[in-house]
Amino acid sequence: MFRGKKYKDSVKLVDRAKLYDTEEAMKLVTQTAKAKFDETVEAHIKLGVDSRHADQQVRGAIVLPHGTGKSVRVLVFAKGAKAEEAKEAGADYVGEMELVQKIQGENWFDFDVVVATPDMMGVVGRLGKVLGPKGLMPSPKAGTVTMDVAKAVKEIKAGKIEYRLDKTNIIHCPIGKVSFGDAKLSENFNALIGAIIKAKPSAAKGQYLRSVVIASTMGPGIKINQAKLS
């Protein structure tokens, strides 16, 4: 894989064998971000669970103290008064069956998060095959199936993120932008880790946090000492 000069220069700043403390890692991730745009910083957290078992799933949502630095487009499936509440709260798109048809017929995906009232899930269920693989299907666990659509929209706009295991038992989550600086990135990261630790399934055995790596969009991975997090 071809790597440019900036990436190679950044790699030299990182000791691949070292497990960094959180604050040190955040300083390093801002130093190694050399792109001309404001890079996103992501955390990659490998857990000692088996996502194939229902009782070892780890999934939830948290509002990051400083948001993600990204403007999020919210689509809400609701009707009547709830549709009006969603619009007033700042939802980008609000509707019913016509939005289902638009997604199915036009392959339309100009949104980042989907919220639905419980009475709309019968309609939204028809989109399971297209929303599911993209991680866009609303769920009660993530707080995206709710009667309080206004609260859901406001929280998402404020920087609420969903965390969930992938098939390799890793959680991938944005924790902000490089421009946030190391202090705000640390606070966002600590909030995320705290939520994931709290969500530890009772069926999980042995070491829960297996590895924690952060990286900016174009920068190298930086390992964090997971033993100091739990």
Backbone bond lengths (Angstrom), bond angles and torsions (degrees), N, CA, C in turn:
res aa  C-N    CA-C-N  psi(-1)  N-CA   C-N-CA  omega(-1)  CA-C   N-CA-C  phi
1 M - - - 1.474 - - 1.525 109.79 -
2 F 1.325 116.07 128.92 1.469 119.55 -178.42 1.524 110.87 -73.73
3 R 1.304 116.53 131.11 1.467 121.79 175.09 1.522 108.71 -121.72
4 G 1.332 116.30 133.96 1.466 121.21 -178.88 1.512 112.73 -75.80
5 K 1.326 115.35 173.65 1.471 121.72 -177.73 1.530 111.39 -62.28
6 K 1.353 116.57 -40.60 1.472 119.35 -178.86 1.522 111.25 -60.63
7 Y 1.338 115.64 -42.38 1.462 120.04 179.86 1.529 109.87 -64.07
8 K 1.331 116.42 -45.06 1.467 120.45 -179.59 1.527 111.60 -62.40
9 D 1.334 116.11 -36.95 1.473 120.10 176.81 1.533 110.11 -65.86
10 S 1.335 115.78 -39.51 1.462 120.45 -179.55 1.528 111.37 -66.27
11 V 1.328 115.88 -40.50 1.469 121.00 -178.84 1.526 110.92 -58.70
12 K 1.334 116.38 -35.76 1.466 120.75 -178.79 1.532 112.06 -62.44
13 L 1.332 116.49 -24.01 1.474 120.32 -178.54 1.526 112.50 -80.67
14 V 1.334 115.40 -14.89 1.468 120.16 -174.59 1.524 111.05 -105.91
15 D 1.332 115.78 128.23 1.463 121.16 174.45 1.527 107.33 -87.79
16 R 1.330 116.51 106.82 1.465 121.41 -174.21 1.535 112.89 -63.85
17 A 1.334 116.07 -23.89 1.468 119.68 -176.93 1.532 111.98 -87.54
18 K 1.323 116.22 -9.57 1.479 119.96 -173.16 1.529 112.19 -94.35
19 L 1.338 115.12 143.66 1.459 121.15 170.94 1.519 107.12 -102.18
20 Y 1.313 116.86 114.57 1.468 121.90 -173.16 1.533 112.37 -87.82
21 D 1.333 115.47 151.44 1.466 119.92 168.98 1.525 107.42 -71.11
22 T 1.332 116.98 157.61 1.469 121.20 -174.77 1.527 112.38 -55.00
23 E 1.343 117.13 -51.99 1.476 120.65 -175.45 1.527 110.98 -60.91
24 E 1.343 115.73 -41.66 1.465 120.65 -179.71 1.528 110.18 -65.16
25 A 1.325 115.92 -40.44 1.469 120.85 -179.73 1.530 111.12 -64.47
26 M 1.330 116.28 -40.16 1.472 119.64 -179.41 1.536 111.48 -67.67
27 K 1.317 116.29 -36.99 1.475 119.16 176.16 1.523 109.62 -63.22
28 L 1.327 114.54 -41.61 1.464 120.45 -177.74 1.528 111.61 -67.77
29 V 1.337 116.71 -38.67 1.472 119.31 -178.33 1.534 110.88 -66.59
30 T 1.328 116.63 -32.05 1.474 118.84 177.13 1.538 110.86 -74.83
31 Q 1.332 116.57 -32.25 1.474 120.53 178.61 1.531 112.12 -71.67
32 T 1.346 115.90 -32.79 1.472 119.22 -174.73 1.527 112.94 -89.55
33 A 1.339 117.04 -2.46 1.471 120.54 177.90 1.527 108.25 -85.33
34 K 1.304 116.60 104.94 1.480 120.99 -172.93 1.526 113.55 -109.41
35 A 1.323 117.80 0.21 1.470 120.21 -175.86 1.527 110.76 -68.88
36 K 1.331 115.51 162.37 1.469 120.36 -178.14 1.527 111.75 -80.92
37 F 1.346 117.28 -9.80 1.464 119.95 177.74 1.534 108.94 -107.88
38 D 1.331 115.62 168.01 1.463 120.77 -179.14 1.527 108.88 -78.42
39 E 1.313 115.90 99.92 1.464 120.59 -173.84 1.533 112.09 -69.44
40 T 1.326 115.17 148.27 1.469 121.37 173.74 1.522 108.09 -85.00
41 V 1.325 116.17 141.31 1.470 120.88 175.28 1.524 107.51 -102.56
42 E 1.330 116.22 127.30 1.463 121.30 -179.25 1.516 110.77 -116.79
43 A 1.337 114.82 147.18 1.462 120.62 172.75 1.528 108.01 -107.13
44 H 1.327 115.68 138.84 1.465 122.14 178.70 1.530 106.60 -123.08
45 I 1.323 116.16 110.42 1.465 121.26 -170.57 1.528 110.07 -117.58
46 K 1.320 115.93 112.61 1.485 120.70 179.43 1.528 108.69 -91.61
47 L 1.327 115.12 127.38 1.462 120.46 -176.42 1.525 112.23 -109.63
48 G 1.324 115.12 150.29 1.468 121.48 177.93 1.509 111.68 -84.86
49 V 1.320 115.92 58.43 1.469 121.90 177.47 1.525 108.10 -132.43
50 D 1.318 116.06 172.22 1.466 120.58 176.80 1.528 107.83 -120.79
51 S 1.317 115.86 105.20 1.475 121.17 -173.41 1.529 112.66 -66.58
52 R 1.337 117.64 -8.96 1.469 119.80 178.42 1.534 110.93 -73.58
53 H 1.318 115.82 -19.12 1.467 120.37 179.77 1.525 110.55 -97.43
54 A 1.317 116.43 130.87 1.468 121.83 -177.46 1.520 112.29 -59.26
55 D 1.346 117.30 -33.20 1.470 119.63 -177.26 1.528 112.76 -84.11
56 Q 1.343 116.24 5.83 1.475 119.26 176.74 1.528 111.57 -122.13
57 Q 1.300 116.13 19.16 1.467 120.24 176.71 1.532 109.96 -73.58
58 V 1.301 116.20 142.49 1.462 121.02 174.35 1.521 106.90 -125.71
59 R 1.323 115.07 112.87 1.465 119.49 -177.73 1.518 109.76 -153.27
60 G 1.286 116.27 141.42 1.462 120.25 178.05 1.514 110.25 -178.78
61 A 1.320 115.74 -165.29 1.463 120.51 -179.88 1.515 108.84 -147.79
62 I 1.304 115.46 152.89 1.465 121.32 179.93 1.524 109.53 -148.66
63 V 1.330 115.68 143.91 1.468 120.20 173.51 1.528 107.15 -89.04
64 L 1.314 117.26 114.36 1.463 120.75 179.32 1.533 109.70 -68.05
65 P 1.338 117.96 138.05 1.471 120.99 -176.74 1.535 113.46 -52.34
66 H 1.339 116.25 -35.79 1.475 119.90 -176.96 1.531 112.43 -115.37
67 G 1.347 116.30 16.84 1.462 119.34 179.32 1.517 112.00 68.43
68 T 1.322 116.20 -169.73 1.465 120.66 -178.04 1.532 112.51 -107.16
69 G 1.321 115.91 -10.75 1.468 119.18 -176.85 1.512 112.92 80.25
70 K 1.323 115.17 4.56 1.468 120.40 -177.92 1.517 109.00 -115.95
71 S 1.325 116.86 137.15 1.464 118.65 174.93 1.528 107.74 -80.52
72 V 1.322 115.34 127.98 1.464 121.49 -173.60 1.526 110.23 -107.70
73 R 1.320 115.75 131.21 1.469 121.08 178.73 1.526 109.11 -92.95
74 V 1.329 115.25 122.03 1.467 120.57 -174.59 1.531 110.84 -109.99
75 L 1.324 114.44 128.85 1.466 122.01 175.82 1.527 107.88 -107.59
76 V 1.338 117.82 129.12 1.461 121.49 -178.96 1.528 110.24 -120.56
77 F 1.334 115.06 128.25 1.460 121.04 171.54 1.525 107.63 -96.25
78 A 1.313 116.37 108.94 1.466 121.39 -179.35 1.519 108.19 -159.66
79 K 1.347 115.35 163.72 1.464 118.89 177.47 1.519 110.49 -135.32
80 G 1.334 114.56 163.13 1.470 120.40 175.93 1.514 113.09 60.97
81 A 1.340 115.59 -134.35 1.468 121.63 -176.40 1.523 111.60 -61.62
82 K 1.335 116.73 -36.13 1.473 120.03 -179.08 1.527 111.23 -66.40
83 A 1.324 116.71 -34.02 1.468 120.65 176.78 1.525 110.03 -65.01
84 E 1.330 115.85 -40.99 1.473 120.52 178.50 1.529 110.73 -64.71
85 E 1.337 115.83 -41.78 1.478 119.96 178.59 1.525 110.79 -60.18
86 A 1.325 115.90 -42.25 1.468 120.76 -179.35 1.527 111.02 -63.47
87 K 1.348 116.20 -41.51 1.472 120.25 178.64 1.521 110.93 -63.52
88 E 1.332 115.67 -44.36 1.469 119.91 -179.16 1.533 111.78 -65.21
89 A 1.330 116.69 -30.58 1.475 120.79 -179.66 1.529 112.70 -77.33
90 G 1.343 116.02 -10.65 1.468 119.44 176.37 1.511 116.07 107.36
91 A 1.350 116.78 16.37 1.471 119.23 177.04 1.529 109.94 -62.11
92 D 1.312 116.54 142.84 1.469 120.86 -177.69 1.525 112.08 -79.54
93 Y 1.333 115.43 -35.59 1.469 120.35 179.44 1.523 108.68 -138.65
94 V 1.316 116.92 133.50 1.467 122.02 178.63 1.519 108.33 -134.89
95 G 1.332 117.37 133.59 1.461 118.93 178.35 1.507 112.34 -179.57
96 E 1.339 114.49 -167.39 1.461 121.13 -178.55 1.534 109.16 -127.99
97 M 1.320 115.11 -121.53 1.465 121.31 -174.89 1.529 112.46 -60.65
98 E 1.348 116.80 -32.42 1.471 118.34 -177.39 1.534 111.74 -63.16
99 L 1.352 116.67 -30.29 1.470 119.73 178.12 1.533 110.85 -75.22
100 V 1.326 115.79 -35.35 1.472 119.97 175.22 1.536 109.21 -59.90
101 Q 1.326 115.42 -45.94 1.470 120.16 -179.39 1.527 112.15 -65.40
102 K 1.327 115.51 -36.14 1.473 120.26 179.21 1.536 109.93 -65.07
103 I 1.346 116.18 -43.73 1.472 120.55 179.05 1.526 110.11 -65.63
104 Q 1.334 116.54 -45.12 1.473 120.38 -178.40 1.523 112.66 -69.47
105 G 1.326 115.62 -43.53 1.457 120.13 -173.11 1.511 115.07 -83.51
106 E 1.346 115.87 -34.20 1.473 119.42 -174.69 1.524 113.18 -109.30
107 N 1.358 116.24 0.84 1.466 120.19 -176.11 1.532 109.93 53.78
108 W 1.336 114.59 46.19 1.468 122.32 -173.82 1.526 110.39 -90.12
109 F 1.339 116.04 123.65 1.467 120.18 -179.99 1.528 111.33 -139.37
110 D 1.326 117.08 46.27 1.464 120.57 -179.82 1.529 111.51 -85.00
111 F 1.321 116.59 47.93 1.465 121.47 -179.94 1.523 108.81 -150.47
112 D 1.338 115.83 159.65 1.468 120.68 -175.57 1.526 113.06 -111.38
113 V 1.339 116.70 -28.09 1.470 121.46 -178.34 1.526 108.66 -138.31
114 V 1.330 115.96 142.02 1.466 120.78 177.68 1.529 109.03 -116.08
115 V 1.334 115.35 129.39 1.472 122.47 176.93 1.528 106.92 -118.26
116 A 1.331 117.05 145.06 1.472 119.61 178.69 1.522 109.90 -145.77
117 T 1.327 115.88 146.10 1.457 119.39 170.15 1.530 107.46 -77.78
118 P 1.352 117.75 152.26 1.473 120.05 -176.81 1.530 113.42 -54.66
119 D 1.332 117.16 -35.57 1.468 119.36 -177.69 1.525 113.29 -71.99
120 M 1.337 116.44 -9.49 1.469 120.30 179.08 1.534 112.34 -98.17
121 M 1.334 117.09 -4.55 1.468 119.21 -174.73 1.532 113.42 -66.83
122 G 1.331 116.80 -24.76 1.465 119.42 174.70 1.505 111.15 -62.56
123 V 1.325 116.02 -38.88 1.473 122.49 177.99 1.521 110.26 -73.71
124 V 1.343 115.51 -46.71 1.471 120.48 -177.41 1.531 110.73 -64.71
125 G 1.344 116.41 -30.29 1.467 120.81 -179.98 1.515 113.33 -56.16
126 R 1.326 116.28 -26.84 1.476 120.04 178.79 1.528 111.79 -65.73
127 L 1.341 115.21 -18.18 1.468 119.89 -178.19 1.525 112.19 -97.32
128 G 1.341 116.43 5.64 1.464 120.54 -175.66 1.514 114.24 -51.36
129 K 1.336 115.85 -41.22 1.465 119.73 -175.99 1.525 113.26 -69.65
130 V 1.340 116.70 -24.99 1.475 118.43 179.43 1.532 112.21 -99.42
131 L 1.345 116.79 -34.45 1.467 119.39 -179.64 1.530 111.31 -80.11
132 G 1.341 116.36 -36.83 1.467 121.03 -176.84 1.522 114.09 -55.50
133 P 1.346 118.49 -55.27 1.473 119.79 -178.95 1.527 113.89 -61.44
134 K 1.334 117.28 -23.19 1.467 120.96 179.29 1.533 111.97 -90.10
135 G 1.335 115.82 0.19 1.472 119.43 -178.90 1.515 113.02 70.10
136 L 1.337 116.31 25.85 1.476 120.87 -175.35 1.532 113.58 -105.58
137 M 1.332 117.24 -2.97 1.464 119.47 -176.92 1.529 110.27 -69.05
138 P 1.340 117.37 126.93 1.478 119.33 179.02 1.527 110.57 -61.86
139 S 1.335 115.86 147.60 1.466 119.20 178.34 1.521 110.16 -146.87
140 P 1.331 117.70 143.74 1.472 120.45 178.06 1.524 112.14 -59.73
141 K 1.356 117.06 -35.84 1.473 120.89 -178.85 1.514 112.30 -61.69
142 A 1.318 115.60 -35.20 1.470 119.83 -179.31 1.529 111.77 -88.60
143 G 1.329 115.68 -0.59 1.466 119.24 179.77 1.510 113.64 76.08
144 T 1.350 116.12 17.16 1.473 119.15 -178.09 1.530 112.18 -102.68
145 V 1.339 117.47 -1.44 1.469 121.39 166.28 1.522 105.23 -112.61
146 T 1.302 116.76 106.29 1.463 120.45 -171.28 1.525 111.06 -159.46
147 M 1.334 116.33 153.16 1.467 120.34 172.73 1.529 110.57 -81.10
148 D 1.348 115.35 -23.57 1.471 119.29 -179.65 1.529 109.40 -88.71
149 V 1.329 115.28 69.08 1.472 120.02 -175.96 1.525 112.28 -65.03
150 A 1.330 116.65 -32.29 1.471 120.28 -179.17 1.525 110.17 -62.94
151 K 1.332 115.98 -46.41 1.471 120.38 178.86 1.522 110.56 -62.23
152 A 1.338 116.21 -43.89 1.469 120.66 -179.25 1.526 111.10 -60.00
153 V 1.336 116.28 -45.58 1.469 120.32 -179.08 1.531 110.45 -63.92
154 K 1.332 116.51 -45.21 1.481 120.22 -178.49 1.523 111.57 -62.36
155 E 1.346 116.16 -41.24 1.470 119.50 179.97 1.523 111.68 -66.29
156 I 1.315 116.06 -41.49 1.476 119.83 179.18 1.522 110.10 -63.66
157 K 1.313 116.06 -43.05 1.467 120.38 179.15 1.532 111.26 -65.30
158 A 1.351 116.12 -28.74 1.468 120.74 -178.63 1.527 112.73 -81.30
159 G 1.340 116.81 -8.60 1.464 119.30 177.44 1.503 114.49 118.59
160 K 1.322 116.69 27.53 1.463 120.14 176.71 1.526 109.23 -75.82
161 I 1.315 115.68 131.59 1.463 119.61 177.97 1.523 109.33 -122.99
162 E 1.313 115.09 153.11 1.454 120.69 176.69 1.526 108.19 -103.13
163 Y 1.325 115.92 138.12 1.462 118.86 174.33 1.527 108.95 -118.68
164 R 1.310 116.04 139.42 1.469 120.85 178.78 1.515 109.03 -157.09
165 L 1.320 115.51 152.78 1.465 121.49 179.73 1.521 111.51 -72.21
166 D 1.327 116.07 142.88 1.462 118.00 168.76 1.536 107.53 -93.12
167 K 1.315 117.19 -173.82 1.473 120.28 -175.37 1.524 112.99 -67.24
168 T 1.324 116.75 -17.80 1.473 120.04 179.80 1.528 111.40 -99.93
169 N 1.340 116.32 16.25 1.477 122.84 177.91 1.530 113.17 64.95
170 I 1.325 115.06 32.47 1.467 120.30 176.95 1.528 109.34 -116.68
171 I 1.331 115.43 140.02 1.467 121.65 173.84 1.523 107.55 -103.28
172 H 1.327 116.30 127.81 1.473 121.86 177.47 1.529 107.77 -113.14
173 C 1.328 117.25 122.02 1.469 119.57 -177.87 1.522 111.85 -142.81
174 P 1.341 117.49 139.41 1.461 119.22 172.06 1.523 109.26 -74.80
175 I 1.331 117.01 141.86 1.478 119.76 176.63 1.533 111.65 -121.05
176 G 1.331 116.07 13.12 1.463 118.97 176.63 1.518 112.75 134.00
177 K 1.313 114.52 -169.47 1.466 121.84 179.48 1.527 109.69 -109.52
178 V 1.323 116.28 155.53 1.465 121.65 178.73 1.535 110.53 -55.36
179 S 1.340 115.91 -36.36 1.477 120.70 -177.84 1.526 113.04 -65.32
180 F 1.349 118.08 -13.41 1.463 120.58 178.00 1.525 111.29 -63.49
181 G 1.348 115.82 -30.34 1.466 119.68 -174.37 1.520 110.50 86.73
182 D 1.350 115.55 163.03 1.472 119.02 -171.92 1.527 113.82 -66.94
183 A 1.332 118.73 -32.88 1.474 120.14 -176.73 1.533 111.13 -65.98
184 K 1.322 117.41 -48.01 1.474 120.62 -179.32 1.525 111.17 -68.67
185 L 1.333 116.25 -37.96 1.466 119.72 177.35 1.529 110.18 -62.47
186 S 1.334 116.76 -40.19 1.469 120.98 178.40 1.518 111.03 -62.34
187 E 1.334 116.45 -43.25 1.475 120.27 -179.51 1.532 110.89 -64.12
188 N 1.325 116.23 -43.41 1.475 119.88 177.52 1.532 111.17 -62.78
189 F 1.327 115.62 -44.36 1.462 121.16 -179.62 1.531 110.98 -62.01
190 N 1.329 116.27 -45.78 1.468 120.10 -179.03 1.529 111.50 -63.56
191 A 1.338 116.37 -35.57 1.470 120.26 177.84 1.528 110.25 -65.36
192 L 1.334 116.64 -42.46 1.466 121.54 179.12 1.527 110.94 -64.41
193 I 1.325 116.44 -49.41 1.468 120.70 -179.36 1.527 110.48 -60.49
194 G 1.333 116.34 -41.37 1.466 120.48 178.95 1.518 111.63 -59.13
195 A 1.341 116.16 -41.87 1.468 121.28 179.99 1.529 110.66 -66.72
196 I 1.330 116.58 -40.65 1.471 120.74 -178.55 1.536 110.51 -68.13
197 I 1.323 116.69 -39.76 1.474 120.17 177.60 1.529 110.24 -64.13
198 K 1.331 115.68 -40.88 1.473 120.86 179.89 1.537 110.51 -65.10
199 A 1.329 116.07 -28.87 1.476 121.10 -177.41 1.528 112.45 -86.61
200 K 1.325 117.64 8.95 1.474 120.88 -177.73 1.526 110.51 -58.24
201 P 1.335 117.39 123.92 1.470 119.66 -179.99 1.532 110.75 -69.20
202 S 1.311 116.73 144.44 1.475 120.29 179.21 1.526 111.33 -64.44
203 A 1.347 116.05 -23.04 1.475 120.29 -179.79 1.533 112.38 -79.67
204 A 1.333 117.81 -9.44 1.469 120.76 -178.61 1.524 110.01 -73.04
205 K 1.321 116.01 129.68 1.471 120.73 -179.11 1.529 109.70 -117.78
206 G 1.333 115.01 151.43 1.463 119.62 177.08 1.525 112.17 76.55
207 Q 1.308 115.59 -157.67 1.470 121.27 -176.65 1.527 110.02 -67.73
208 Y 1.325 116.51 125.24 1.471 121.56 -176.60 1.530 110.95 -83.51
209 L 1.324 116.94 -55.36 1.468 120.29 177.61 1.522 108.02 -86.63
210 R 1.320 117.11 104.77 1.473 121.33 -176.93 1.535 111.64 -83.12
211 S 1.318 115.68 -46.60 1.471 119.13 177.46 1.518 109.33 -155.65
212 V 1.328 115.84 147.27 1.463 121.73 179.35 1.524 108.18 -133.08
213 V 1.316 115.76 121.52 1.473 120.81 -178.98 1.522 108.54 -128.75
214 I 1.330 116.45 137.36 1.472 119.84 172.32 1.524 109.06 -117.38
215 A 1.318 115.35 152.53 1.465 120.15 178.80 1.518 109.33 -159.08
216 S 1.317 115.76 147.96 1.468 119.51 172.00 1.528 107.21 -85.27
217 T 1.316 116.55 169.33 1.474 121.67 -174.60 1.521 112.52 -49.20
218 M 1.322 116.69 -46.66 1.465 121.12 -175.05 1.530 112.91 -110.32
219 G 1.316 116.85 2.44 1.469 120.02 -173.72 1.517 113.47 -98.26
220 P 1.334 117.01 172.54 1.467 121.57 -179.59 1.527 111.96 -77.49
221 G 1.327 115.93 160.67 1.459 120.70 177.67 1.525 111.42 -75.01
222 I 1.319 115.75 143.29 1.468 121.73 178.84 1.524 107.47 -124.64
223 K 1.331 116.56 122.09 1.476 120.63 -177.12 1.509 110.95 -83.51
224 I 1.326 115.07 135.66 1.468 121.24 178.37 1.528 108.45 -106.15
225 N 1.321 115.56 143.33 1.456 120.89 179.84 1.545 109.53 -71.01
226 Q 1.329 115.35 98.01 1.473 119.75 -174.18 1.530 112.67 -68.50
227 A 1.349 116.11 -21.98 1.476 118.94 -179.30 1.529 111.60 -64.94
228 K 1.331 116.15 -25.80 1.467 120.21 -179.62 1.531 112.49 -87.16
229 L 1.320 116.64 -3.14 1.474 120.03 -176.19 1.525 112.01 -94.56
230 S 1.322 116.64 -32.05 1.466 118.77 -173.94 1.521 112.09 -89.49
